[in-house]
Amino acid sequence: MSNPSKWPLPHAGVRFITPTFMLEKLARHPLTKDCYPTAMGYYPAASGHRMQRERHDDNLLLYCTSGRGQLTVGDWHSQVTAGHIMLLPQGLAHTYEADGDDPWTLYWVHFQGASTRVFMQYLGYREDRPLTNAGVSPLLIGAFTNLLEVRRTGYSTRAFINASNHLRHLITQMSMEISAHAGRLQSGFELDHVQAYMLEHIDQTITLDALAQVANMSKYHFSNRYKTLTGYPPIKHFLNMKMEHACHLLDSTDMGVSEIARGVGYDDPLYFSRLFSRTVGSSPRGYRSSTRK
């Protein structure tokens, strides 16, 4: 395993190394062998922090939430600022260091496993791109904080299995935040704002013109950008949101199908039922029966 830096840890900082006996368990366990943490930490305002590795034996993610620094991989060099994630897979020699005037704050995790190459690729790692941007995300900070709680469990095997799956969730959440941040930069509109508007009007009919107006874009450009970001045309995605909400109502209430139909904006329960069946794959009553067995 590549050792973490020996940067002097302040009171608020965290550096935790998974013990060897636990690594051996995690490498064999069917629920963790694909991806498990070998070390993790939190370095606030890390003045003087620097690391150089000619040999890198595991995988490393470093998430900068404030301040600045630099990353060098071979002939490639870049500034690192708040929101950047450094992607350093096994075998990649590298050097990174905090800025002298505005040192970074980092959350970081070393990890190993049979599928780590796939996870790195999922985050967008390419040989010429070891840096990506997720923005400063409270969700990612919360996910790192949850992961770090494993250090308080007395080396519980179950806790480390849970932490390994927290790590998988952290990586997939990173991918979503990277995509959302890219969308905010490239799309010309706030996707979250548009989708919040959709959810606020889940019991109504919304036109493409209305959504384009919320986004302050032409109908044509809005529709194309929205599909690029989500994989769905906006009205189709709104329909999916309605059916998700209908599923929630079927599962969590005793409301009748007609009442649920009105709750997602359809006066005709038969038309609603056809849309529901086409989207979800079963009738509303069939869905309710399947969730209450």
N, C-alpha and C positions, 0 to 999 in steps of 0.2 A: 504494500500500500504506500502511496505517496504521503509523506508526513505533512501535516499542516505547517504553516509558518510558525516561527517562535516569537512572533510579535508580542511584546509585553501586554498582557491582558488587563484592561481596566476593570473596575468593580462591576460595571454594567455589561461587560463583554461576556461572551460564552465561547468556549472551545471544548468540544466533546469528541472523544475517540472511541469507537465501538471496540470492545475488547476482543482479543483473538479468538477466545472460545466461542463468543457469540457470532463472530464472522463465519466460523466453521459451521455453526448451526444454520445460519441464514443462507449460506452457499448451497446447503443440501435440502433445505425445506422446500416443498413444492409450491408454497404460497409466496416465497421470497427469493428463490434462486435466480429469477430473471432480473431483479433489481432490488438492491438493499443498500442502506447507508453505511459507509465505513468511517466517516467523521463529519462533523457539522459545526457551525458556529455563527456568531454574530459579533462583528467588530465595529463599534460605533466611533465615528470621527477618528479613523485609524491613522493618526499621524505617525510617519516613519514606517508604515507597513510596506514591505517589499518582499517578493518571492521570485526566485529563479529556479526552474527545474529543467535540467538537460534530459532527465529520465522521468517520465510521468507514468506511474503504474496503474492508475485508476482514472475515473472520470470526475470532472469537477464543474460545478455550476457556481458562479458568483454573481449576486444580484446587488447592484449599486442603488441605494435608495436616496442618497444625498451626497454632495461633494463631488470630487473629481479624481481621476487617476489616469494611468496609461497602461496599455496592453501591447505586448510585442510577441509575435509568433513568426519566427524566421525573419524575412525581409518586410513583413507586414507590421504596421504600427498604427495605433489609433488612440485617440482620447476616449476615456470612459466617463460618462456623466450619469446623473440620476435617471433611473429607468433602464439603463443598459444591463444586459445579462451576458456574462462571458461564458462561452461554451468551450470547454477544454477537455476533449476526449482522451482516452488512454493512448499513450505513445506520442502525444504532441508536446514537444518542448516549448517552453513559454517563459515569459517574464512579465510580471505586473507590479505596479507600485502606486501608492497613493500620491496625490498632488501635495506639494510642500505647503502651499498656502491655503488650500481648501480640501483637506483630506476626506476621502470617501467614507461612507458608512456601508458596510457589506453584510449581507446574509450569504452563507455559503454551505455547500454540501459536497463531500466526496462520496462516490457510490460505485458499486460494482454489480456484476450479474451477467447472465447469459444474453440478455436482450438490450444491454446498455447502448450498443451502436444504433439500434432501432430508435431508442428514446432520443438520442442526440440528433438523429436525422429528423425525427418528428418535430424537434424544436427549431429546425432549419439550419443545423450546422452543415457547412460546406468547407472544404479545405481552404478556400479563400475568404471565408466569412465566419470567424470564431466569435463574432459579437452580434447581438440582436437587441431589440428594444421593445420592452413591454410597457413602458411608462411606469410611473410610481403607482403601484396598485395596492390598495389596502387588502385585497383578497390574497395576493401573493405574500405580503408581510404576515398576514394571519396564518397562511399555510406554513410558512417557515417557523413561526412561533409555535404552532401545534407540533411540528416535527421535532423541535428542540425539547419538548416536554419529555421525550424518552429518557433524557439524562437523569430524571428524578424517579425512576421506577425500580431501582435496585437490580438492574440487569435482568428484568423479567423477560423471558422468552416471548410471551404473548404480547408484551408491550413493543418489543422489537419487530415482531411480525406486523403489528398494527402500524408502527413507524415506517416500515418498508412500503406498506400500502398507502400511507400518507405521502411518501415520496413519489409514488406513481401518480397520485392525485395532483401533487405539486407540479410535476412535469406537464401533465395534461392541462392543468390550469394555466401554466406559463404559456403553452401554445395558444390557448384561447385569448389570453391577454395580449400576446404578441400580435395576433390577428386583429383584435379589436383596436389596438393602438395604431397599427398600420392603416386600418380603415379610417380612423379619425384623421390621420394625417393626409390620406390620399383621396378620401371620398368627397370632401368639401362639406360634409354634414356630420352631426353627432348621431351615430346609429342608436346609442342608448336613449337619446331624447325621442327619436322617432318611435322606437319600440315601447317606450314608456307611454307615449300618446296612444299607441295601439292598445295597450293593456288597460288604460283608463277608459277606453271606448269599446271594450270587449263585448258589451251588450248592444252595440249599435252597428250600423253599416257604415263603412268608411270607403271613400272613393280613392282612386289613385291620385286624382287631382288634389284632394285634401292632404294626403301624405306628402306629396311633392311640395305643397305649400308650407307644411311644417318644416320640411328640410330646406326650404328656400331655394329650390332648384326647379328646373324644367322637368316636366313629367318624364320625358325620354331619358334625360341624364340620370334622374333619380332612380328610375326603374333599373337601368343598367348597373349603376353603382351598387344599389341594394342587392341585386342578385349576385354580383361579384363578391360581396362581403359575406352573404349568408347562404348562398347556393339556391335561394328561392326568389321568384318574383315577389314583390311586396304584398300583393293581395293574396297570393297563395300562402305566404308565411303568416298573414293575418288569419286566414282560415285555419291553419295549423294551431295557432294560439287559441282560437276559439274552441277547437276540438280538445286541446289539452285541458282547458278550463272546464269543458263539459265533462271530461273524464274525472277531474277532481270533484265536481259536484255529484256525479253518479256514485263515486266511491265514498264520499264523506258526508252526504246528506241523504234524506229520504224524499227529496223533491221528485215530482213526476217528470216524465220526458217532456211534456208540453211546457212545464215551467222552466226546465233547464234550457229548452230551445229558446224561449223568450229571454233567458238570462245571457245567452250568447248572440242575441240579435236576430232570431228567426221566429216569425209569427206562425209559420206553417211547420208543425212538428213532423209531418211526413217528409218534407223537404230536408229538414234538419237531420232526420234519421238516415236519409239516403247519403247526405254529405258525411255524416259520422261513419257510416259503414264503409264508404269509399276511402276515407282517410285512415281510420283506426283498424279496419278489418273485421269488425263485428258490429252488430246492432247495439244501440244504447242499452237495451235490456240484457242482451247477451254479455256486454262488457260488465254491467253491474253484477250479474250472476257469477261471472268468472272471478271477480275480486272479492266475493263474499263467501267463497267455498271454505 
